[in-house]
């Protein structure tokens, strides 16, 4: 899969599922293949998880609290 396409797909998934992700506010998430792969307190914790290490084209980002400004660029 093209890396740019994979990133676009993951950003799109985040944008479409923003309200569902509110429960993970303040946490870090790994998104791959159009879905949520894992949730952790830090990116370092995410990178230790086997399912994240083994996945290809993973997008890691922090889910903001509802009152925080956040932009997907």
Secondary structure, DSSP 4 states (H G I P E B T S, - for coil): --HHHHHHHHHHHHHHTTTGGGGGTTSEEEEETTEEEEEESSHHHHHHSHHHHH-SS-EEEEPPPTTS-----
